[in-house]
Amino acid sequence: MFRAGALIPIVSILLSIPPVAGAAPGTQASAQYSNDHANWDRLPVVNYYQVKTLLQASRRDWGPTAALPADARQNIRRGKTMPAQSRRLNARLVQQLPRYDGYQWWRAGSDLLLVRTSNHMIFDVLVDAFQ
């Protein structure tokens, strides 16, 4: 069993840790994650069917492009930075796609990327949208 003198340093350390903001009193706070999406209701909700339909209807605004290298293709995921091989879309095509404040549409090979403008992080990937 613990001696009373051994518990005092442990208790003082635990009491010195500041509580998590927004945690209900008496409940254990969950782990804090670095999350830049503090306001979830303002996140864009992409309608994949609508975007794919718009791309198919406006084939004249985009043409085939070279495939990305395998290592660049593997790094196209949500939360990763945009690959160097990605290109901006045609202005006419951008006008037809849904607009989200703080985000831009980019093309990486045959994939369509929704990228945050502030830090060029990929928010969403529409795989093989240009096929």
Secondary structure, DSSP 8 states (H G I E B T S, - for coil): ---HHHHHHHHHHHHHS---TT--TTS--------S---GGGS----HHHHHHHHHHTGGG--------HHHHHT-STTSB--TT-EE--HHHHHHS---TTEEEEEETTEEEEEETTT-BEEEEETTTT-
